[in-house]
Amino acid sequence: MSGRIKPAAGQSSDVLNAAVGSADPQIEHPAAAVPATGATTFAIRGEYIQLDHLLKATGLVSSGGAAHAEVDQGRVRVDGKVESRKRAKLRPGQRVDYGGQSVLLVAVGAT
């Protein structure tokens, strides 16, 4: 496994163009990059992104409901620990692991 996130149907393979709407102005959709840690980076604008929004924006799940179900079932880890809060506020420097994929959050301009 390469460690890259596969874009959802209709998304560019170069840029993750999740359509999360104006409710998520903090999301930046960078080209997927794999740093030395083996995780794909995801740049965010602002202070944080909610866990359920991140899972959907990266294409790891198909909907917010699917994100909530995966968190409820204990399948999502943040910084190595199972995360039970669907709307946990994630900040640059944190790492999310789900389904064999890892996403490292970075601030805009840090990718």
N, C-alpha and C positions, 0 to 999 in steps of 0.2 A: 504494500500500500504506500502511495507516494506522500500522504499527509496533506494533499490538496483537497479543498472543498469543491465538490462538483456542483456547478450552478444548477438551479432548478430549471424545469422546462421554460423556454422563452428567455432565459438569461444569457448574456454574453459569457463566453468562457474566459474573457480577459478582465471583465469587470462585473462584480456582483451588483446587479441592478434590482434589488428588491423593491417592490412597490408597497412600502409601508405607510405612505401618505404623510400629510403634514403634521400628524401627531408625533412624529419622530424626527424632528429637525436636527438632532444630534448625530444622526447616522451619516457617515461618509462611506461611499462604496468604492474602496480601492481595488486595484488589480490584486488578485491573490498572490501572495508571496510566501515563501517558506523560509523562515529564518533558521539559524543554526539549531534552534531547539526542536525543529521538526514540526512545529505548529504553523498553521496558516495565520497570517496577521489580519486583523480587521480594525480599521481606523474609525474612531468615533470623534464626533464634534461635541463639545460641551463636557460636562462633568462625568456623565454616566450613560449607560444604556441598560434597559431592563432585560433580564435573562430571556424571557419569552420572545421579546422583539429581536434579540440577537439570533436566537435559534431560527426564527423565520427569515430574517434578513440574510443570513448566510446560506439559506437553502437546506439547512440540515433537517428541517421539518417543513411540511407543506402548509401548515396553518398555525394560528395562535392556539387553537384547541388541541392540536397535536403536540405543541410545545408544552402545554399545561399537563397533558396526559403523561408525557415522558418524564417530566419533573416529578409528578405524583408517584410514578413507579420507581423513582430512585435511579434513573438511568443517566442523569446529568451530574457531572462533577465540576466544581469551581475550585481552582487551586488545590486539586487532589481530594477534596471532600465532597460527599454527596450533598447536593443543594436541594432543599425542600421548598424554598420560596420561589414561586413562579415568576414573580416580578422583582427578584433580587436586583439591586442596583450594582452593576458591574462597572469598574473603572479601569483606565489604562494600566497595564502591568498584570492584570489578572488573566488567568488561563481557564478556558472552558473545554471540557472533554465530553464528547458524546458520540456514540456509535463508531468508535475507532478513529474519530477525527478530533483534532485539537485546534482551538482558536485562541490566539494570543491577542488581547486587546491593546491597541496603541493609540496615542493621541494623533489627531490630524497632523500631517507633516512629519511624523516620526517614521513612516514606512519607507 
